Amino acid sequence: MTKQDVYVAKMKTQLDELNAELKVLEAKAKEAKLEVKEKYDEQMDKVRAQSKLAGAKLDEMTAAAEGTWDKMVADMEKLRNAFTSSFHYFKSQV
């Protein structure tokens, strides 16, 4: 297994775990009162958008040639960190 394969697998696992936890939080947010629900929906939309960006970058890295994917690692780390931070903020609000 190449360094790229290991990294992509690690990122995929982390993103999958966060997305699974996000589904649990979405269920909790649906139970919230209407005025709070609108706030949750807005925050959830932001977290979902970051999840999509991170997933798209991961797909891009998976398809990248071994010589070019190293350059993409910093971007992937930033996207994953932004997604993780937004997720944890949202989780603290639910």
PDB file of N, CA, C and O in Angstrom:
ATOM      1  N   MET A   1       0.848  -1.169   0.000  1.00  0.00           N
ATOM      2  CA  MET A   1       0.000   0.000   0.000  1.00  0.00           C
ATOM      3  C   MET A   1       0.899   1.239   0.000  1.00  0.00           C
ATOM      4  O   MET A   1       1.834   1.331   0.795  1.00  0.00           O
ATOM      5  N   THR A   2       0.617   2.173  -0.880  1.00  0.00           N
ATOM      6  CA  THR A   2       1.450   3.364  -0.985  1.00  0.00           C
ATOM      7  C   THR A   2       1.109   4.361   0.112  1.00  0.00           C
ATOM      8  O   THR A   2       0.087   4.244   0.788  1.00  0.00           O
ATOM      9  N   LYS A   3       1.981   5.338   0.270  1.00  0.00           N
ATOM     10  CA  LYS A   3       1.758   6.414   1.233  1.00  0.00           C
ATOM     11  C   LYS A   3       0.445   7.134   0.913  1.00  0.00           C
ATOM     12  O   LYS A   3      -0.303   7.510   1.816  1.00  0.00           O
ATOM     13  N   GLN A   4       0.177   7.319  -0.370  1.00  0.00           N
ATOM     14  CA  GLN A   4      -1.054   7.978  -0.815  1.00  0.00           C
ATOM     15  C   GLN A   4      -2.279   7.155  -0.406  1.00  0.00           C
ATOM     16  O   GLN A   4      -3.254   7.708   0.104  1.00  0.00           O
ATOM     17  N   ASP A   5      -2.233   5.848  -0.625  1.00  0.00           N
ATOM     18  CA  ASP A   5      -3.355   4.979  -0.265  1.00  0.00           C
ATOM     19  C   ASP A   5      -3.642   5.032   1.236  1.00  0.00           C
ATOM     20  O   ASP A   5      -4.799   5.094   1.652  1.00  0.00           O
ATOM     21  N   VAL A   6      -2.587   5.006   2.038  1.00  0.00           N
ATOM     22  CA  VAL A   6      -2.740   5.055   3.489  1.00  0.00           C
ATOM     23  C   VAL A   6      -3.369   6.380   3.915  1.00  0.00           C
ATOM     24  O   VAL A   6      -4.283   6.406   4.739  1.00  0.00           O
ATOM     25  N   TYR A   7      -2.874   7.468   3.349  1.00  0.00           N
ATOM     26  CA  TYR A   7      -3.397   8.788   3.701  1.00  0.00           C
ATOM     27  C   TYR A   7      -4.861   8.927   3.297  1.00  0.00           C
ATOM     28  O   TYR A   7      -5.682   9.393   4.088  1.00  0.00           O
ATOM     29  N   VAL A   8      -5.188   8.530   2.084  1.00  0.00           N
ATOM     30  CA  VAL A   8      -6.565   8.624   1.594  1.00  0.00           C
ATOM     31  C   VAL A   8      -7.496   7.775   2.458  1.00  0.00           C
ATOM     32  O   VAL A   8      -8.600   8.209   2.786  1.00  0.00           O
ATOM     33  N   ALA A   9      -7.068   6.586   2.823  1.00  0.00           N
ATOM     34  CA  ALA A   9      -7.886   5.714   3.671  1.00  0.00           C
ATOM     35  C   ALA A   9      -8.120   6.358   5.039  1.00  0.00           C
ATOM     36  O   ALA A   9      -9.227   6.304   5.576  1.00  0.00           O
ATOM     37  N   LYS A  10      -7.081   6.961   5.591  1.00  0.00           N
ATOM     38  CA  LYS A  10      -7.191   7.634   6.889  1.00  0.00           C
ATOM     39  C   LYS A  10      -8.180   8.801   6.810  1.00  0.00           C
ATOM     40  O   LYS A  10      -9.045   8.941   7.674  1.00  0.00           O
ATOM     41  N   MET A  11      -8.052   9.628   5.786  1.00  0.00           N
ATOM     42  CA  MET A  11      -8.951  10.769   5.618  1.00  0.00           C
ATOM     43  C   MET A  11     -10.387  10.306   5.397  1.00  0.00           C
ATOM     44  O   MET A  11     -11.325  10.891   5.939  1.00  0.00           O
ATOM     45  N   LYS A  12     -10.552   9.261   4.606  1.00  0.00           N
ATOM     46  CA  LYS A  12     -11.899   8.753   4.336  1.00  0.00           C
ATOM     47  C   LYS A  12     -12.545   8.275   5.628  1.00  0.00           C
ATOM     48  O   LYS A  12     -13.720   8.548   5.875  1.00  0.00           O
ATOM     49  N   THR A  13     -11.790   7.568   6.444  1.00  0.00           N
ATOM     50  CA  THR A  13     -12.312   7.088   7.726  1.00  0.00           C
ATOM     51  C   THR A  13     -12.727   8.254   8.613  1.00  0.00           C
ATOM     52  O   THR A  13     -13.800   8.228   9.217  1.00  0.00           O
ATOM     53  N   GLN A  14     -11.880   9.277   8.694  1.00  0.00           N
ATOM     54  CA  GLN A  14     -12.198  10.433   9.533  1.00  0.00           C
ATOM     55  C   GLN A  14     -13.446  11.159   9.033  1.00  0.00           C
ATOM     56  O   GLN A  14     -14.310  11.523   9.830  1.00  0.00           O
ATOM     57  N   LEU A  15     -13.547  11.370   7.732  1.00  0.00           N
ATOM     58  CA  LEU A  15     -14.710  12.056   7.165  1.00  0.00           C
ATOM     59  C   LEU A  15     -15.973  11.217   7.339  1.00  0.00           C
ATOM     60  O   LEU A  15     -17.037  11.753   7.649  1.00  0.00           O
ATOM     61  N   ASP A  16     -15.861   9.909   7.141  1.00  0.00           N
ATOM     62  CA  ASP A  16     -17.016   9.023   7.331  1.00  0.00           C
ATOM     63  C   ASP A  16     -17.513   9.061   8.771  1.00  0.00           C
ATOM     64  O   ASP A  16     -18.720   9.081   9.011  1.00  0.00           O
ATOM     65  N   GLU A  17     -16.586   9.072   9.735  1.00  0.00           N
ATOM     66  CA  GLU A  17     -16.970   9.134  11.148  1.00  0.00           C
ATOM     67  C   GLU A  17     -17.687  10.442  11.467  1.00  0.00           C
ATOM     68  O   GLU A  17     -18.706  10.441  12.159  1.00  0.00           O
ATOM     69  N   LEU A  18     -17.154  11.563  10.963  1.00  0.00           N
ATOM     70  CA  LEU A  18     -17.797  12.851  11.208  1.00  0.00           C
ATOM     71  C   LEU A  18     -19.169  12.919  10.551  1.00  0.00           C
ATOM     72  O   LEU A  18     -20.110  13.454  11.136  1.00  0.00           O
ATOM     73  N   ASN A  19     -19.288  12.386   9.354  1.00  0.00           N
ATOM     74  CA  ASN A  19     -20.586  12.397   8.675  1.00  0.00           C
ATOM     75  C   ASN A  19     -21.602  11.520   9.410  1.00  0.00           C
ATOM     76  O   ASN A  19     -22.784  11.860   9.459  1.00  0.00           O
ATOM     77  N   ALA A  20     -21.165  10.413   9.973  1.00  0.00           N
ATOM     78  CA  ALA A  20     -22.066   9.552  10.751  1.00  0.00           C
ATOM     79  C   ALA A  20     -22.546  10.282  12.007  1.00  0.00           C
ATOM     80  O   ALA A  20     -23.725  10.221  12.353  1.00  0.00           O
ATOM     81  N   GLU A  21     -21.631  10.968  12.680  1.00  0.00           N
ATOM     82  CA  GLU A  21     -22.010  11.741  13.859  1.00  0.00           C
ATOM     83  C   GLU A  21     -22.930  12.895  13.475  1.00  0.00           C
ATOM     84  O   GLU A  21     -23.829  13.254  14.236  1.00  0.00           O
ATOM     85  N   LEU A  22     -22.708  13.476  12.298  1.00  0.00           N
ATOM     86  CA  LEU A  22     -23.551  14.570  11.822  1.00  0.00           C
ATOM     87  C   LEU A  22     -24.995  14.100  11.650  1.00  0.00           C
ATOM     88  O   LEU A  22     -25.928  14.843  11.954  1.00  0.00           O
ATOM     89  N   LYS A  23     -25.183  12.892  11.171  1.00  0.00           N
ATOM     90  CA  LYS A  23     -26.535  12.350  11.017  1.00  0.00           C
ATOM     91  C   LYS A  23     -27.245  12.238  12.363  1.00  0.00           C
ATOM     92  O   LYS A  23     -28.444  12.500  12.460  1.00  0.00           O
ATOM     93  N   VAL A  24     -26.509  11.853  13.395  1.00  0.00           N
ATOM     94  CA  VAL A  24     -27.086  11.770  14.734  1.00  0.00           C
ATOM     95  C   VAL A  24     -27.510  13.167  15.204  1.00  0.00           C
ATOM     96  O   VAL A  24     -28.592  13.342  15.765  1.00  0.00           O
ATOM     97  N   LEU A  25     -26.642  14.156  14.966  1.00  0.00           N
ATOM     98  CA  LEU A  25     -26.966  15.526  15.363  1.00  0.00           C
ATOM     99  C   LEU A  25     -28.147  16.076  14.567  1.00  0.00           C
ATOM    100  O   LEU A  25     -28.958  16.833  15.100  1.00  0.00           O
ATOM    101  N   GLU A  26     -28.243  15.700  13.304  1.00  0.00           N
ATOM    102  CA  GLU A  26     -29.375  16.147  12.487  1.00  0.00           C
ATOM    103  C   GLU A  26     -30.688  15.646  13.080  1.00  0.00           C
ATOM    104  O   GLU A  26     -31.686  16.366  13.089  1.00  0.00           O
ATOM    105  N   ALA A  27     -30.684  14.419  13.571  1.00  0.00           N
ATOM    106  CA  ALA A  27     -31.883  13.863  14.191  1.00  0.00           C
ATOM    107  C   ALA A  27     -32.242  14.646  15.452  1.00  0.00           C
ATOM    108  O   ALA A  27     -33.418  14.913  15.698  1.00  0.00           O
ATOM    109  N   LYS A  28     -31.241  15.015  16.252  1.00  0.00           N
ATOM    110  CA  LYS A  28     -31.500  15.817  17.445  1.00  0.00           C
ATOM    111  C   LYS A  28     -32.032  17.195  17.065  1.00  0.00           C
ATOM    112  O   LYS A  28     -32.945  17.709  17.711  1.00  0.00           O
ATOM    113  N   ALA A  29     -31.468  17.789  16.030  1.00  0.00           N
ATOM    114  CA  ALA A  29     -31.875  19.126  15.606  1.00  0.00           C
ATOM    115  C   ALA A  29     -33.319  19.123  15.125  1.00  0.00           C
ATOM    116  O   ALA A  29     -34.031  20.112  15.303  1.00  0.00           O
ATOM    117  N   LYS A  30     -33.759  18.034  14.522  1.00  0.00           N
ATOM    118  CA  LYS A  30     -35.136  17.943  14.043  1.00  0.00           C
ATOM    119  C   LYS A  30     -36.133  17.986  15.198  1.00  0.00           C
ATOM    120  O   LYS A  30     -37.279  18.399  15.018  1.00  0.00           O
ATOM    121  N   GLU A  31     -35.704  17.567  16.359  1.00  0.00           N
ATOM    122  CA  GLU A  31     -36.573  17.552  17.526  1.00  0.00           C
ATOM    123  C   GLU A  31     -36.627  18.910  18.235  1.00  0.00           C
ATOM    124  O   GLU A  31     -37.449  19.107  19.130  1.00  0.00           O
ATOM    125  N   ALA A  32     -35.771  19.827  17.848  1.00  0.00           N
ATOM    126  CA  ALA A  32     -35.678  21.125  18.512  1.00  0.00           C
ATOM    127  C   ALA A  32     -36.912  21.983  18.230  1.00  0.00           C
ATOM    128  O   ALA A  32     -37.646  21.754  17.268  1.00  0.00           O
ATOM    129  N   LYS A  33     -37.115  22.955  19.076  1.00  0.00           N
ATOM    130  CA  LYS A  33     -38.217  23.888  18.882  1.00  0.00           C
ATOM    131  C   LYS A  33     -37.998  24.670  17.597  1.00  0.00           C
ATOM    132  O   LYS A  33     -36.866  24.798  17.130  1.00  0.00           O
ATOM    133  N   LEU A  34     -39.066  25.188  17.029  1.00  0.00           N
ATOM    134  CA  LEU A  34     -39.028  25.838  15.721  1.00  0.00           C
ATOM    135  C   LEU A  34     -38.014  26.973  15.643  1.00  0.00           C
ATOM    136  O   LEU A  34     -37.242  27.039  14.686  1.00  0.00           O
ATOM    137  N   GLU A  35     -38.001  27.863  16.625  1.00  0.00           N
ATOM    138  CA  GLU A  35     -37.083  29.006  16.557  1.00  0.00           C
ATOM    139  C   GLU A  35     -35.623  28.572  16.625  1.00  0.00           C
ATOM    140  O   GLU A  35     -34.760  29.184  15.996  1.00  0.00           O
ATOM    141  N   VAL A  36     -35.351  27.530  17.376  1.00  0.00           N
ATOM    142  CA  VAL A  36     -33.994  27.009  17.480  1.00  0.00           C
ATOM    143  C   VAL A  36     -33.667  26.168  16.249  1.00  0.00           C
ATOM    144  O   VAL A  36     -32.524  26.139  15.793  1.00  0.00           O
ATOM    145  N   LYS A  37     -34.668  25.491  15.723  1.00  0.00           N
ATOM    146  CA  LYS A  37     -34.480  24.625  14.558  1.00  0.00           C
ATOM    147  C   LYS A  37     -33.946  25.407  13.365  1.00  0.00           C
ATOM    148  O   LYS A  37     -33.096  24.896  12.636  1.00  0.00           O
ATOM    149  N   GLU A  38     -34.414  26.618  13.148  1.00  0.00           N
ATOM    150  CA  GLU A  38     -33.927  27.433  12.029  1.00  0.00           C
ATOM    151  C   GLU A  38     -32.433  27.712  12.170  1.00  0.00           C
ATOM    152  O   GLU A  38     -31.692  27.660  11.188  1.00  0.00           O
ATOM    153  N   LYS A  39     -31.994  28.008  13.392  1.00  0.00           N
ATOM    154  CA  LYS A  39     -30.568  28.242  13.652  1.00  0.00           C
ATOM    155  C   LYS A  39     -29.771  26.964  13.379  1.00  0.00           C
ATOM    156  O   LYS A  39     -28.718  27.008  12.743  1.00  0.00           O
ATOM    157  N   TYR A  40     -30.275  25.831  13.860  1.00  0.00           N
ATOM    158  CA  TYR A  40     -29.603  24.555  13.634  1.00  0.00           C
ATOM    159  C   TYR A  40     -29.515  24.235  12.142  1.00  0.00           C
ATOM    160  O   TYR A  40     -28.480  23.785  11.650  1.00  0.00           O
ATOM    161  N   ASP A  41     -30.611  24.472  11.437  1.00  0.00           N
ATOM    162  CA  ASP A  41     -30.627  24.184   9.992  1.00  0.00           C
ATOM    163  C   ASP A  41     -29.571  25.000   9.261  1.00  0.00           C
ATOM    164  O   ASP A  41     -28.897  24.496   8.362  1.00  0.00           O
ATOM    165  N   GLU A  42     -29.433  26.255   9.648  1.00  0.00           N
ATOM    166  CA  GLU A  42     -28.433  27.129   9.018  1.00  0.00           C
ATOM    167  C   GLU A  42     -27.021  26.624   9.296  1.00  0.00           C
ATOM    168  O   GLU A  42     -26.190  26.550   8.391  1.00  0.00           O
ATOM    169  N   GLN A  43     -26.758  26.280  10.544  1.00  0.00           N
ATOM    170  CA  GLN A  43     -25.437  25.766  10.902  1.00  0.00           C
ATOM    171  C   GLN A  43     -25.175  24.417  10.237  1.00  0.00           C
ATOM    172  O   GLN A  43     -24.059  24.140   9.797  1.00  0.00           O
ATOM    173  N   MET A  44     -26.205  23.586  10.166  1.00  0.00           N
ATOM    174  CA  MET A  44     -26.070  22.278   9.544  1.00  0.00           C
ATOM    175  C   MET A  44     -25.727  22.415   8.059  1.00  0.00           C
ATOM    176  O   MET A  44     -24.924  21.646   7.530  1.00  0.00           O
ATOM    177  N   ASP A  45     -26.332  23.390   7.397  1.00  0.00           N
ATOM    178  CA  ASP A  45     -26.030  23.633   5.988  1.00  0.00           C
ATOM    179  C   ASP A  45     -24.554  23.976   5.799  1.00  0.00           C
ATOM    180  O   ASP A  45     -23.924  23.521   4.844  1.00  0.00           O
ATOM    181  N   LYS A  46     -24.008  24.776   6.707  1.00  0.00           N
ATOM    182  CA  LYS A  46     -22.588  25.138   6.628  1.00  0.00           C
ATOM    183  C   LYS A  46     -21.699  23.909   6.823  1.00  0.00           C
ATOM    184  O   LYS A  46     -20.712  23.727   6.110  1.00  0.00           O
ATOM    185  N   VAL A  47     -22.056  23.074   7.793  1.00  0.00           N
ATOM    186  CA  VAL A  47     -21.265  21.870   8.057  1.00  0.00           C
ATOM    187  C   VAL A  47     -21.351  20.906   6.871  1.00  0.00           C
ATOM    188  O   VAL A  47     -20.347  20.316   6.471  1.00  0.00           O
ATOM    189  N   ARG A  48     -22.551  20.753   6.315  1.00  0.00           N
ATOM    190  CA  ARG A  48     -22.705  19.871   5.143  1.00  0.00           C
ATOM    191  C   ARG A  48     -21.871  20.373   3.961  1.00  0.00           C
ATOM    192  O   ARG A  48     -21.263  19.578   3.245  1.00  0.00           O
ATOM    193  N   ALA A  49     -21.845  21.692   3.758  1.00  0.00           N
ATOM    194  CA  ALA A  49     -21.054  22.262   2.659  1.00  0.00           C
ATOM    195  C   ALA A  49     -19.575  21.954   2.850  1.00  0.00           C
ATOM    196  O   ALA A  49     -18.884  21.615   1.889  1.00  0.00           O
ATOM    197  N   GLN A  50     -19.087  22.067   4.075  1.00  0.00           N
ATOM    198  CA  GLN A  50     -17.685  21.755   4.335  1.00  0.00           C
ATOM    199  C   GLN A  50     -17.417  20.262   4.157  1.00  0.00           C
ATOM    200  O   GLN A  50     -16.343  19.870   3.702  1.00  0.00           O
ATOM    201  N   SER A  51     -18.380  19.443   4.511  1.00  0.00           N
ATOM    202  CA  SER A  51     -18.243  18.003   4.299  1.00  0.00           C
ATOM    203  C   SER A  51     -18.116  17.691   2.813  1.00  0.00           C
ATOM    204  O   SER A  51     -17.288  16.874   2.411  1.00  0.00           O
ATOM    205  N   LYS A  52     -18.936  18.343   2.007  1.00  0.00           N
ATOM    206  CA  LYS A  52     -18.886  18.122   0.557  1.00  0.00           C
ATOM    207  C   LYS A  52     -17.547  18.571  -0.019  1.00  0.00           C
ATOM    208  O   LYS A  52     -16.976  17.885  -0.866  1.00  0.00           O
ATOM    209  N   LEU A  53     -17.039  19.726   0.438  1.00  0.00           N
ATOM    210  CA  LEU A  53     -15.739  20.204  -0.038  1.00  0.00           C
ATOM    211  C   LEU A  53     -14.632  19.219   0.320  1.00  0.00           C
ATOM    212  O   LEU A  53     -13.777  18.906  -0.508  1.00  0.00           O
ATOM    213  N   ALA A  54     -14.656  18.735   1.559  1.00  0.00           N
ATOM    214  CA  ALA A  54     -13.632  17.777   1.991  1.00  0.00           C
ATOM    215  C   ALA A  54     -13.747  16.475   1.204  1.00  0.00           C
ATOM    216  O   ALA A  54     -12.732  15.901   0.810  1.00  0.00           O
ATOM    217  N   GLY A  55     -14.961  16.007   0.972  1.00  0.00           N
ATOM    218  CA  GLY A  55     -15.163  14.787   0.188  1.00  0.00           C
ATOM    219  C   GLY A  55     -14.691  14.937  -1.248  1.00  0.00           C
ATOM    220  O   GLY A  55     -14.093  14.024  -1.817  1.00  0.00           O
ATOM    221  N   ALA A  56     -14.969  16.105  -1.829  1.00  0.00           N
ATOM    222  CA  ALA A  56     -14.531  16.361  -3.203  1.00  0.00           C
ATOM    223  C   ALA A  56     -13.006  16.394  -3.291  1.00  0.00           C
ATOM    224  O   ALA A  56     -12.425  15.863  -4.238  1.00  0.00           O
ATOM    225  N   LYS A  57     -12.358  17.018  -2.304  1.00  0.00           N
ATOM    226  CA  LYS A  57     -10.888  17.078  -2.293  1.00  0.00           C
ATOM    227  C   LYS A  57     -10.321  15.673  -2.111  1.00  0.00           C
ATOM    228  O   LYS A  57      -9.303  15.335  -2.715  1.00  0.00           O
ATOM    229  N   LEU A  58     -10.960  14.861  -1.294  1.00  0.00           N
ATOM    230  CA  LEU A  58     -10.501  13.485  -1.095  1.00  0.00           C
ATOM    231  C   LEU A  58     -10.618  12.695  -2.393  1.00  0.00           C
ATOM    232  O   LEU A  58      -9.719  11.927  -2.737  1.00  0.00           O
ATOM    233  N   ASP A  59     -11.721  12.880  -3.116  1.00  0.00           N
ATOM    234  CA  ASP A  59     -11.883  12.222  -4.417  1.00  0.00           C
ATOM    235  C   ASP A  59     -10.795  12.675  -5.385  1.00  0.00           C
ATOM    236  O   ASP A  59     -10.243  11.878  -6.143  1.00  0.00           O
ATOM    237  N   GLU A  60     -10.502  13.966  -5.341  1.00  0.00           N
ATOM    238  CA  GLU A  60      -9.453  14.528  -6.206  1.00  0.00           C
ATOM    239  C   GLU A  60      -8.098  13.902  -5.869  1.00  0.00           C
ATOM    240  O   GLU A  60      -7.318  13.565  -6.760  1.00  0.00           O
ATOM    241  N   MET A  61      -7.832  13.753  -4.572  1.00  0.00           N
ATOM    242  CA  MET A  61      -6.566  13.159  -4.144  1.00  0.00           C
ATOM    243  C   MET A  61      -6.480  11.694  -4.551  1.00  0.00           C
ATOM    244  O   MET A  61      -5.418  11.215  -4.949  1.00  0.00           O
ATOM    245  N   THR A  62      -7.588  10.993  -4.452  1.00  0.00           N
ATOM    246  CA  THR A  62      -7.613   9.579  -4.819  1.00  0.00           C
ATOM    247  C   THR A  62      -7.256   9.398  -6.283  1.00  0.00           C
ATOM    248  O   THR A  62      -6.567   8.444  -6.645  1.00  0.00           O
ATOM    249  N   ALA A  63      -7.720  10.310  -7.123  1.00  0.00           N
ATOM    250  CA  ALA A  63      -7.491  10.210  -8.557  1.00  0.00           C
ATOM    251  C   ALA A  63      -6.149  10.807  -8.989  1.00  0.00           C
ATOM    252  O   ALA A  63      -5.714  10.596 -10.121  1.00  0.00           O
ATOM    253  N   ALA A  64      -5.503  11.536  -8.109  1.00  0.00           N
ATOM    254  CA  ALA A  64      -4.265  12.234  -8.472  1.00  0.00           C
ATOM    255  C   ALA A  64      -3.113  11.249  -8.670  1.00  0.00           C
ATOM    256  O   ALA A  64      -3.063  10.182  -8.059  1.00  0.00           O
ATOM    257  N   ALA A  65      -2.214  11.639  -9.525  1.00  0.00           N
ATOM    258  CA  ALA A  65      -0.998  10.859  -9.729  1.00  0.00           C
ATOM    259  C   ALA A  65      -0.147  10.947  -8.471  1.00  0.00           C
ATOM    260  O   ALA A  65      -0.196  11.940  -7.745  1.00  0.00           O
ATOM    261  N   GLU A  66       0.621   9.919  -8.224  1.00  0.00           N
ATOM    262  CA  GLU A  66       1.397   9.855  -6.992  1.00  0.00           C
ATOM    263  C   GLU A  66       2.332  11.046  -6.832  1.00  0.00           C
ATOM    264  O   GLU A  66       2.569  11.492  -5.710  1.00  0.00           O
ATOM    265  N   GLY A  67       2.855  11.559  -7.908  1.00  0.00           N
ATOM    266  CA  GLY A  67       3.776  12.691  -7.835  1.00  0.00           C
ATOM    267  C   GLY A  67       3.101  14.005  -7.499  1.00  0.00           C
ATOM    268  O   GLY A  67       3.770  14.923  -7.025  1.00  0.00           O
ATOM    269  N   THR A  68       1.805  14.133  -7.726  1.00  0.00           N
ATOM    270  CA  THR A  68       1.122  15.409  -7.499  1.00  0.00           C
ATOM    271  C   THR A  68       0.271  15.439  -6.232  1.00  0.00           C
ATOM    272  O   THR A  68      -0.079  16.520  -5.758  1.00  0.00           O
ATOM    273  N   TRP A  69      -0.061  14.302  -5.685  1.00  0.00           N
ATOM    274  CA  TRP A  69      -0.972  14.307  -4.550  1.00  0.00           C
ATOM    275  C   TRP A  69      -0.351  14.909  -3.303  1.00  0.00           C
ATOM    276  O   TRP A  69      -1.071  15.442  -2.460  1.00  0.00           O
ATOM    277  N   ASP A  70       0.977  14.838  -3.161  1.00  0.00           N
ATOM    278  CA  ASP A  70       1.650  15.439  -1.998  1.00  0.00           C
ATOM    279  C   ASP A  70       1.317  16.917  -1.872  1.00  0.00           C
ATOM    280  O   ASP A  70       1.182  17.438  -0.764  1.00  0.00           O
ATOM    281  N   LYS A  71       1.184  17.588  -3.004  1.00  0.00           N
ATOM    282  CA  LYS A  71       0.872  19.017  -3.007  1.00  0.00           C
ATOM    283  C   LYS A  71      -0.545  19.286  -2.502  1.00  0.00           C
ATOM    284  O   LYS A  71      -0.853  20.394  -2.063  1.00  0.00           O
ATOM    285  N   MET A  72      -1.392  18.281  -2.566  1.00  0.00           N
ATOM    286  CA  MET A  72      -2.788  18.450  -2.183  1.00  0.00           C
ATOM    287  C   MET A  72      -3.032  18.196  -0.693  1.00  0.00           C
ATOM    288  O   MET A  72      -4.103  18.512  -0.175  1.00  0.00           O
ATOM    289  N   VAL A  73      -2.058  17.637  -0.018  1.00  0.00           N
ATOM    290  CA  VAL A  73      -2.224  17.257   1.385  1.00  0.00           C
ATOM    291  C   VAL A  73      -2.552  18.473   2.254  1.00  0.00           C
ATOM    292  O   VAL A  73      -3.441  18.389   3.102  1.00  0.00           O
ATOM    293  N   ALA A  74      -1.870  19.586   2.071  1.00  0.00           N
ATOM    294  CA  ALA A  74      -2.123  20.781   2.888  1.00  0.00           C
ATOM    295  C   ALA A  74      -3.556  21.273   2.716  1.00  0.00           C
ATOM    296  O   ALA A  74      -4.206  21.645   3.693  1.00  0.00           O
ATOM    297  N   ASP A  75      -4.049  21.279   1.484  1.00  0.00           N
ATOM    298  CA  ASP A  75      -5.433  21.688   1.240  1.00  0.00           C
ATOM    299  C   ASP A  75      -6.409  20.729   1.904  1.00  0.00           C
ATOM    300  O   ASP A  75      -7.409  21.156   2.480  1.00  0.00           O
ATOM    301  N   MET A  76      -6.120  19.433   1.826  1.00  0.00           N
ATOM    302  CA  MET A  76      -6.990  18.439   2.431  1.00  0.00           C
ATOM    303  C   MET A  76      -7.025  18.623   3.949  1.00  0.00           C
ATOM    304  O   MET A  76      -8.086  18.535   4.567  1.00  0.00           O
ATOM    305  N   GLU A  77      -5.873  18.874   4.535  1.00  0.00           N
ATOM    306  CA  GLU A  77      -5.796  19.088   5.984  1.00  0.00           C
ATOM    307  C   GLU A  77      -6.627  20.308   6.393  1.00  0.00           C
ATOM    308  O   GLU A  77      -7.348  20.266   7.390  1.00  0.00           O
ATOM    309  N   LYS A  78      -6.524  21.389   5.624  1.00  0.00           N
ATOM    310  CA  LYS A  78      -7.297  22.603   5.929  1.00  0.00           C
ATOM    311  C   LYS A  78      -8.793  22.334   5.836  1.00  0.00           C
ATOM    312  O   LYS A  78      -9.556  22.762   6.702  1.00  0.00           O
ATOM    313  N   LEU A  79      -9.212  21.634   4.800  1.00  0.00           N
ATOM    314  CA  LEU A  79     -10.636  21.326   4.634  1.00  0.00           C
ATOM    315  C   LEU A  79     -11.136  20.406   5.740  1.00  0.00           C
ATOM    316  O   LEU A  79     -12.219  20.615   6.288  1.00  0.00           O
ATOM    317  N   ARG A  80     -10.350  19.396   6.064  1.00  0.00           N
ATOM    318  CA  ARG A  80     -10.741  18.487   7.141  1.00  0.00           C
ATOM    319  C   ARG A  80     -10.826  19.225   8.473  1.00  0.00           C
ATOM    320  O   ARG A  80     -11.756  19.006   9.249  1.00  0.00           O
ATOM    321  N   ASN A  81      -9.851  20.105   8.741  1.00  0.00           N
ATOM    322  CA  ASN A  81      -9.859  20.858   9.994  1.00  0.00           C
ATOM    323  C   ASN A  81     -11.048  21.812  10.068  1.00  0.00           C
ATOM    324  O   ASN A  81     -11.661  21.959  11.125  1.00  0.00           O
ATOM    325  N   ALA A  82     -11.376  22.460   8.950  1.00  0.00           N
ATOM    326  CA  ALA A  82     -12.534  23.356   8.928  1.00  0.00           C
ATOM    327  C   ALA A  82     -13.818  22.570   9.171  1.00  0.00           C
ATOM    328  O   ALA A  82     -14.678  22.998   9.941  1.00  0.00           O
ATOM    329  N   PHE A  83     -13.945  21.430   8.520  1.00  0.00           N
ATOM    330  CA  PHE A  83     -15.113  20.574   8.702  1.00  0.00           C
ATOM    331  C   PHE A  83     -15.205  20.111  10.156  1.00  0.00           C
ATOM    332  O   PHE A  83     -16.276  20.162  10.761  1.00  0.00           O
ATOM    333  N   THR A  84     -14.096  19.666  10.705  1.00  0.00           N
ATOM    334  CA  THR A  84     -14.068  19.181  12.081  1.00  0.00           C
ATOM    335  C   THR A  84     -14.438  20.299  13.058  1.00  0.00           C
ATOM    336  O   THR A  84     -15.233  20.083  13.973  1.00  0.00           O
ATOM    337  N   SER A  85     -13.871  21.483  12.869  1.00  0.00           N
ATOM    338  CA  SER A  85     -14.174  22.614  13.759  1.00  0.00           C
ATOM    339  C   SER A  85     -15.642  22.999  13.685  1.00  0.00           C
ATOM    340  O   SER A  85     -16.289  23.200  14.713  1.00  0.00           O
ATOM    341  N   SER A  86     -16.168  23.101  12.472  1.00  0.00           N
ATOM    342  CA  SER A  86     -17.578  23.445  12.310  1.00  0.00           C
ATOM    343  C   SER A  86     -18.468  22.387  12.922  1.00  0.00           C
ATOM    344  O   SER A  86     -19.473  22.700  13.560  1.00  0.00           O
ATOM    345  N   PHE A  87     -18.098  21.139  12.728  1.00  0.00           N
ATOM    346  CA  PHE A  87     -18.866  20.041  13.295  1.00  0.00           C
ATOM    347  C   PHE A  87     -18.902  20.128  14.813  1.00  0.00           C
ATOM    348  O   PHE A  87     -19.968  20.019  15.417  1.00  0.00           O
ATOM    349  N   HIS A  88     -17.743  20.325  15.431  1.00  0.00           N
ATOM    350  CA  HIS A  88     -17.688  20.360  16.892  1.00  0.00           C
ATOM    351  C   HIS A  88     -18.422  21.590  17.440  1.00  0.00           C
ATOM    352  O   HIS A  88     -19.039  21.511  18.502  1.00  0.00           O
ATOM    353  N   TYR A  89     -18.364  22.710  16.738  1.00  0.00           N
ATOM    354  CA  TYR A  89     -19.128  23.880  17.169  1.00  0.00           C
ATOM    355  C   TYR A  89     -20.623  23.562  17.104  1.00  0.00           C
ATOM    356  O   TYR A  89     -21.362  23.829  18.051  1.00  0.00           O
ATOM    357  N   PHE A  90     -21.055  22.995  15.989  1.00  0.00           N
ATOM    358  CA  PHE A  90     -22.467  22.642  15.851  1.00  0.00           C
ATOM    359  C   PHE A  90     -22.880  21.652  16.931  1.00  0.00           C
ATOM    360  O   PHE A  90     -23.948  21.784  17.529  1.00  0.00           O
ATOM    361  N   LYS A  91     -22.039  20.672  17.175  1.00  0.00           N
ATOM    362  CA  LYS A  91     -22.332  19.653  18.191  1.00  0.00           C
ATOM    363  C   LYS A  91     -22.492  20.292  19.564  1.00  0.00           C
ATOM    364  O   LYS A  91     -23.330  19.856  20.354  1.00  0.00           O
ATOM    365  N   SER A  92     -21.705  21.309  19.854  1.00  0.00           N
ATOM    366  CA  SER A  92     -21.798  21.972  21.159  1.00  0.00           C
ATOM    367  C   SER A  92     -23.082  22.794  21.290  1.00  0.00           C
ATOM    368  O   SER A  92     -23.510  23.105  22.402  1.00  0.00           O
ATOM    369  N   GLN A  93     -23.692  23.144  20.162  1.00  0.00           N
ATOM    370  CA  GLN A  93     -24.907  23.948  20.178  1.00  0.00           C
ATOM    371  C   GLN A  93     -26.178  23.105  20.272  1.00  0.00           C
ATOM    372  O   GLN A  93     -27.231  23.611  20.658  1.00  0.00           O
ATOM    373  N   VAL A  94     -26.082  21.826  19.922  1.00  0.00           N
ATOM    374  CA  VAL A  94     -27.273  20.961  19.909  1.00  0.00           C
ATOM    375  C   VAL A  94     -27.522  20.400  21.284  1.00  0.00           C
ATOM    376  O   VAL A  94     -28.477  19.649  21.481  1.00  0.00           O
TER     377      VAL A  94
END
